[in-house]
Amino acid sequence: MDPDRILATFKILIIGESGVGKSSLMLRFTENDFDSDQALTIGVDFKTKMLDLDGVKVKLAIWDTAGQERFRTLTPSYYRDAQGAILVYDVTKPDTFQKLESWLNELEIYGTRNNMAKMVVGNKIDHPNRAIGREEGFRFAKKHRMMFIETSAKTSEGVKDAFEEVVRKIMETDGLWERNDYGDGGVDLHGNRAAGAAGSCSC
Ligand SMILES: Nc1nc2c(ncn2[C@@H]2O[C@H](COP(=O)(O)OP(=O)(O)OP(=O)(O)O)[C@@H](O)[C@H]2O)c(=O)[nH]1
């Protein structure tokens, strides 16, 4: 098999309250960058990234939505067909942790795949004003049968692991994903051209 072939494309959502660092996590993961003045998201933004995981290439389409209600549109289409979701809270802001329950509800209402891989992420652990302990985050995730990790988009701690664990979980879940179809000519229609490319969704 051609080692450059992309096995599959996975859609991963990032959800959570405004300001928790969703766009920053996406920027850190896709471009290894951080902006301390990151602008808030209006509507939806997405980026793609190629990932080589244990010798297998997959393409990730990462969707980042506005945390602020008034900038949230297109909700059902945002959730449609997603195989993975990252639910983010800010470890310095207890209200963002408490709101996780309603984000989880939204995921259950609009998600179209019931065995979606879900990861709870406590972000901003570099910050001195931590208010939610690691154990608390872990307990919430365990209660809802989700994975858990703490991160800092600023220092990059945990960010790669968060995305990679979601991808691993998707890959090991039967029926959650399909192989890319290259047709009989073996031409990679989705191929490396898209690697690392970024774009905005106008759908
Ligand atoms: N110290 C610290 N600041 C962070 C971290 N992640 C994000 N920030 C900052 O927190 C602020 C909000 O980050 P965003 O990435 O815009 O948050 P968001 O969740 O996408 O917000 P919305 O677009 O409104 O939904 C920005 O000023 C970021 O620079 C982090 O890990 N540590």
The ligand as an SDF file (V2000), in Angstrom:
LIG
                    3D

 32 34  0  0  0  0  0  0  0  0999 V2000
   -2.7160   31.8090   29.6820 N   0  0  0  0  0  0  0  0  0  0  0  0
   -3.3940   31.2160   28.6880 C   0  0  0  0  0  0  0  0  0  0  0  0
   -4.2120   31.9340   27.8960 N   0  0  0  0  0  0  0  0  0  0  0  0
   -4.8720   31.2710   26.9100 C   0  0  0  0  0  0  0  0  0  0  0  0
   -4.7310   29.8800   26.6870 C   0  0  0  0  0  0  0  0  0  0  0  0
   -5.5370   29.5390   25.6550 N   0  0  0  0  0  0  0  0  0  0  0  0
   -6.1330   30.6560   25.2410 C   0  0  0  0  0  0  0  0  0  0  0  0
   -5.7340   31.7120   25.9810 N   0  0  0  0  0  0  0  0  0  0  0  0
   -6.1770   33.1030   25.8320 C   0  0  0  0  0  0  0  0  0  0  0  0
   -7.5630   33.1650   26.1730 O   0  0  0  0  0  0  0  0  0  0  0  0
   -8.2480   34.1080   25.3230 C   0  0  0  0  0  0  0  0  0  0  0  0
   -9.4240   33.4210   24.6080 C   0  0  0  0  0  0  0  0  0  0  0  0
   -8.9030   32.4300   23.7320 O   0  0  0  0  0  0  0  0  0  0  0  0
   -9.6960   31.9400   22.4310 P   0  0  0  0  0  0  0  0  0  0  0  0
   -8.8770   30.8580   21.8160 O   0  0  0  0  0  0  0  0  0  0  0  0
  -10.0960   33.0780   21.5660 O   0  0  0  0  0  0  0  0  0  0  0  0
  -11.0210   31.3470   23.1130 O   0  0  0  0  0  0  0  0  0  0  0  0
  -12.2970   30.7310   22.3800 P   0  0  0  0  0  0  0  0  0  0  0  0
  -12.7820   29.6370   23.2600 O   0  0  0  0  0  0  0  0  0  0  0  0
  -11.9880   30.3570   20.9750 O   0  0  0  0  0  0  0  0  0  0  0  0
  -13.3330   31.9480   22.4190 O   0  0  0  0  0  0  0  0  0  0  0  0
  -14.6190   32.2200   21.4340 P   0  0  0  0  0  0  0  0  0  0  0  0
  -14.1000   32.3940   20.0630 O   0  0  0  0  0  0  0  0  0  0  0  0
  -15.2750   33.4780   21.9530 O   0  0  0  0  0  0  0  0  0  0  0  0
  -15.5360   31.0520   21.5830 O   0  0  0  0  0  0  0  0  0  0  0  0
   -7.1910   34.6600   24.3560 C   0  0  0  0  0  0  0  0  0  0  0  0
   -6.7150   35.8760   24.8690 O   0  0  0  0  0  0  0  0  0  0  0  0
   -6.0990   33.6140   24.3840 C   0  0  0  0  0  0  0  0  0  0  0  0
   -4.8270   34.1340   24.1120 O   0  0  0  0  0  0  0  0  0  0  0  0
   -3.8490   29.1550   27.5510 C   0  0  0  0  0  0  0  0  0  0  0  0
   -3.6700   27.9420   27.4580 O   0  0  0  0  0  0  0  0  0  0  0  0
   -3.2120   29.8730   28.5300 N   0  0  0  0  0  0  0  0  0  0  0  0
  1  2  1  0
  2  3  2  0
  2 32  1  0
  3  4  1  0
  4  5  2  0
  4  8  1  0
  5  6  1  0
  5 30  1  0
  6  7  2  0
  7  8  1  0
  8  9  1  0
  9 10  1  0
  9 28  1  0
 10 11  1  0
 11 12  1  0
 11 26  1  0
 12 13  1  0
 13 14  1  0
 14 15  2  0
 14 16  1  0
 14 17  1  0
 17 18  1  0
 18 19  2  0
 18 20  1  0
 18 21  1  0
 21 22  1  0
 22 23  2  0
 22 24  1  0
 22 25  1  0
 26 27  1  0
 26 28  1  0
 28 29  1  0
 30 31  2  0
 30 32  1  0
M  END
$$$$
